[in-house]
Amino acid sequence: MDASPAAPGSRSNRAVLLTVTCLGQFMVLLDNTIVGAALPDMQHRLHTGLTGLQWIVDAYVLLVAMLLLSGGIFADRFGRKRVYLSGVVVFTAASLVCSLAPSLGWLVAGRVLQGIGAAALSPASLALLAAAYPVPQERMKAIGLWAGLSGIGLAAGPVAGGVLTEAFGWPAIFLANLPIGVVLLLVGLRTLEETRNPGAPATDIPGTALSVLGVGALTYGLIEGGARGWTAPVILGSFAAAVILLAAFVAVEARRSAPMLPLGLFRQRLFTVSNTAMVVVGFALMGSSFFFSQFFVYVQGSSILRAGLQTLPLTLAMVVVSPYAGRLAARYGFRVVVTAGLVLAGLGLLALGMVHADTGYGNVWWRLAVAGIGFALTMSPLTGAAIQAVSPQEGGLASGISSTTRQIGAVLGVALLGAIVRTRQSGGASFEAGLNSAFITAGALTLATAAFTGLWLATSRPAAPRRATGPDAVTTSNKAASSSR
């Protein structure tokens, strides 16, 4: 039970809360795509290479991935309004740091802070919304609006990034967050009501620290391996450290009474298969998206603004198709829709791996659109499958783990596909040839995962409940129940 009333008293207050939470999530999602458009300008002005660009992206995604579950627990335990507004402050201040960064190191530090802010802001925004709408049907409608309106940030990112970077340079993409953050803080302080769940579990500090360090060490080895050499002592040491830290993480989680990641959930085949596929979705989507603007600018000679517009077919396809993915899964089943989506995404990426400098845009845009449609068909059904595999009380936790696995895949995708490009270049291949290898690798892995889900993404019996996870659990489990019948 929440310690305070579940919902603000008036419909107008609810409308304001919906607007505030949507705008906060919009800012986070906008940052996912707006940075990609500015990468070529960052490379030029900061005098960095591919490795530096990988850190600019992965420093943010890594912190979001590893702190997302803890952010939701923090919000339930210490107050959703407090954690949400704290996330807004950190994210906005970090955006200012990024915009003023005089060097790559300062920019990466700012991106780390942005990731911390986003990991607090995003789950707290959904928790606020869930607490404000206690009636399941109203809550589902509100979350649908939250997902749809905030999702516009994904489509707006490439265009906004191209326009701002072309006109003012890459720092402008971070300055754009400042007015949004200030408005959210001022309005949120006056209108949001505090809610919390006193029964929320304690934060798993050892698990969180080990996961950040373990995945961070793995990411370091993958990103720096291409530059320093795969047999360099520091690279071999980072991989060894990653194995030790992640093994320690598994051991710690297995012994804790309230772990950040209950390992028992993975006894359910549906849960394990859906999250494994979600890692690949994050890997292929984020790893390939990292190179889109660079392809159009460096291989085909587009301007930064034009490159941002040229990447739109993928994000627009995702925004348009995503709302229908859950309905299709409810009608045809998770396995059919997810497998079909992975096949489309894989074929789209393989087709992108065959694009060259002289390929006309009329023969490029449809490849992006096919990949976007495919990815859109996978994400919502995979989350729904993960939720269906567990008890209703664990729905919020399952949803959070699904988001986390996607983010982990994104971290590894940027790191590993970047390493492929870097290794090809070290062997004398052109940047274009390296990109082709990266896209083909992502496409082949996605198609292999389609075969995997086609064989194994079948319903399993939900596990016995282990712990409640606040209003998010009710929200997401209701959502899953309606989408899986």
VENUR-V765744 format. One line per field, one symbol per residue. psi: psi as a letter, one per 20 degrees, with the letter a starting at -180 (. if undefined). A space follows every 10 residues. Layout:
BEGIN
psi=???
END
This chain:
BEGIN
psi=qqirqhqqhq hhhhgggggg hghghggghh hhhhhhhigh hghghilrah gghghhghhg hghggiiggh ggggghgiph gghghghggg gghhhggghj pirgghghgh hghgggghhg gghhghgggh hinhpgghgg gghggggggh ihhghhgggg ggggghhirh hhhhhhhghg gggggggghh hqqpqrohjq qqpngggggh gggghggggg gggihhhipi jqghghhhgg hgggghghgg gghhiqhmqh nohhhjipgg gggghghhgh ggggghhhhh ighhghghgi kqrhghhghh ihhghghghg hghighghhh giqggggggg ghgggghghg hhijqahjpq hijghhgggg gggghhihgg hgghghhhir qhijgggggg hghghghghg ghgggghhhg gggghhjiqr hghggghggh gggghghhhg hghhhimqpr pqrqqgqqka hhggghhggg ghii.
END
